[in-house]
């Protein structure tokens, strides 16, 4: 089992926000990306952050977006579509979405709506 599975989402979330903000994006946009991927709205996400939910439990409770499989490309040299472990793939999906947001992609492209 990967170490990241037992890490709390709350410990990584500020890094997602900081990465996006360094590139002129907002926390609200990071939250929008997380909601699109997981189905967790702002209050649900905040509950998970406050409770120290691990990535394993976070994604176990998520309703993964049916279009998540459209997320492709590499994060840290790993092609997200080729990740075999289902939980690790979901974590990589989230990493990839935040990455695209920080790189300035339009939100409709990040959220695979066009």
C-alpha positions in Angstrom: 0.0 0.0 0.0 1.3 3.4 -0.9 2.1 5.8 1.9 0.0 8.6 0.3 -3.2 6.5 0.9 -2.9 7.2 4.7 -2.0 10.8 4.3 -4.8 13.3 5.2 -6.2 15.3 2.4 -6.0 18.3 4.7 -2.2 18.0 4.7 -1.9 18.2 0.9 -4.8 20.6 0.2 -2.8 23.8 1.1 -0.2 22.7 -1.4 -2.8 22.4 -4.1 -4.2 25.9 -3.3 -0.7 27.4 -3.1 0.3 25.9 -6.5 -2.8 27.3 -8.1 -2.5 30.7 -6.3 1.1 31.1 -7.4 -0.2 31.0 -11.0 -3.0 33.5 -10.4 -5.8 30.9 -9.8 -8.0 30.8 -6.7 -8.9 28.5 -3.8 -12.4 28.6 -5.1 -11.2 27.2 -8.5 -9.3 24.4 -6.7 -12.5 23.6 -4.8 -14.5 23.6 -8.0 -12.0 21.1 -9.5 -12.3 18.9 -6.4 -16.1 19.1 -6.5 -16.1 18.1 -10.2 -13.9 15.1 -9.6 -15.3 13.9 -6.3 -18.8 15.3 -5.9 -17.9 16.9 -2.6 -19.3 20.4 -2.4 -17.7 23.2 -0.3 -19.2 22.1 3.1 -18.5 18.4 2.4 -14.9 19.2 1.4 -14.4 21.4 4.5 -15.8 18.5 6.7 -13.1 16.2 5.2 -10.4 18.7 5.7 -11.5 19.4 9.3 -11.7 15.6 10.1 -8.3 14.7 8.7 -9.8 12.3 6.2 -7.2 10.2 4.5 -7.0 10.0 0.7 -8.1 6.4 1.0 -11.3 7.3 2.9 -11.8 10.5 0.9 -12.0 8.6 -2.4 -13.9 5.7 -0.9 -16.7 8.2 -0.1 -16.4 10.2 -3.3 -18.8 9.9 -6.3 -16.1 10.0 -9.0 -17.2 12.1 -12.1 -18.1 9.8 -15.0 -15.8 11.9 -17.2 -12.8 11.3 -15.0 -11.5 8.7 -17.5 -11.0 11.6 -19.9 -8.2 12.9 -17.7 -4.9 11.9 -19.4 -1.3 13.1 -19.5 1.6 12.9 -17.1 2.1 14.0 -13.5 5.7 13.7 -12.2 6.5 11.6 -15.2 3.6 9.1 -14.6 0.9 8.8 -17.2 -2.4 9.0 -15.2 -4.3 6.8 -17.6 -1.7 4.0 -17.1 -1.8 3.9 -13.3 -3.0 0.5 -12.4 -4.0 0.9 -8.7 -7.5 2.5 -8.8 -7.0 4.6 -5.7 -3.6 5.9 -6.9 -5.2 6.7 -10.2 -7.8 8.9 -8.5 -5.1 10.7 -6.5 -3.2 11.3 -9.8 -6.4 12.5 -11.5 -6.7 15.2 -8.7 -3.0 16.1 -9.1 -3.4 16.4 -12.9 -6.5 18.6 -12.6 -4.7 21.0 -10.1 -1.7 20.9 -12.4 -3.8 22.0 -15.4 -5.5 24.7 -13.4 -2.1 26.1 -12.3 -0.9 26.0 -15.9 -3.6 28.3 -16.9 -5.9 26.0 -18.7 -9.5 27.3 -19.1 -11.8 25.9 -16.5 -14.1 24.2 -19.1 -11.1 22.3 -20.5 -9.9 21.3 -17.0 -13.4 20.0 -16.2 -13.6 18.1 -19.5 -16.8 19.9 -20.5 -15.9 20.6 -24.0 
